[in-house]
Amino acid sequence: MSVETIRPTMRLLSDELAERIIGEARDLLADVGLEVAHDEVTELLLAHGAERAADGRIRIGGEMCDRAVESAPSSFKLYDRDG
């Protein structure tokens, strides 16, 4: 007897809405930027292509965002505290 494993999935957003959220987040990172309170993190971001604005915020452009997304795993397992 064969046992089939069921892997439920949950979709909270349509593809269109997800793309809109990603686009707006990219715009915010590039235009508004981030306040980074840790010097080593700031230097790491700058070394990888971010820019420091006149107001001290760190701005992350679209190309840097793309590289970060491409380097992230396509999926991950989520466990509770018991594993």
C-alpha positions in Angstrom: 0.0 0.0 0.0 1.3 3.4 -1.0 1.0 6.4 1.3 0.8 9.8 -0.4 2.3 12.7 1.5 0.1 15.8 1.5 1.9 19.1 1.4 -0.6 21.9 2.0 0.2 25.4 0.6 -1.2 28.7 1.5 -1.3 31.7 -0.8 -2.0 35.0 0.9 -1.3 37.3 -2.1 -2.0 37.2 -5.8 1.1 37.4 -8.1 0.0 40.9 -9.1 -0.2 42.2 -5.6 3.1 40.5 -4.6 4.9 42.2 -7.6 3.3 45.6 -6.6 4.6 45.2 -3.0 8.1 44.2 -4.2 8.2 47.2 -6.6 7.1 49.7 -3.9 9.7 48.2 -1.4 12.4 48.6 -4.0 11.4 52.2 -4.6 11.5 53.0 -0.9 15.0 51.4 -0.5 16.3 53.3 -3.4 14.6 56.7 -2.8 14.1 57.0 0.9 16.8 54.6 2.1 17.5 53.1 5.6 18.9 54.4 8.8 21.5 51.9 9.7 22.7 52.2 13.3 25.6 49.7 13.1 28.8 50.9 11.5 30.0 47.5 10.3 26.6 46.8 8.6 26.8 50.3 7.0 30.3 49.5 5.6 29.2 46.1 4.4 26.2 47.6 2.5 28.4 50.3 1.0 31.0 47.8 -0.1 28.3 45.9 -2.0 26.9 48.8 -3.9 24.7 50.8 -1.6 25.1 54.6 -1.4 25.2 57.0 1.5 22.9 59.9 1.0 23.6 63.5 2.2 21.2 62.9 5.2 23.3 59.8 6.2 20.6 57.3 5.1 21.8 54.2 3.2 20.1 53.9 -0.2 19.9 50.5 -1.9 19.4 50.4 -5.6 17.4 48.0 -7.7 20.5 46.0 -8.9 21.6 45.4 -5.3 18.1 44.2 -4.4 18.1 41.9 -7.4 21.4 40.3 -6.3 20.1 39.8 -2.8 16.9 38.2 -4.0 18.8 35.9 -6.5 21.1 34.8 -3.7 18.2 33.9 -1.3 16.9 30.3 -1.2 13.7 29.7 -3.2 12.1 28.1 -0.1 12.8 27.2 3.5 11.4 25.0 6.2 9.7 26.7 9.2 9.8 24.8 12.5 8.3 25.5 15.8 10.4 25.7 19.0 10.4 21.9 19.3 11.9 21.4 15.8 
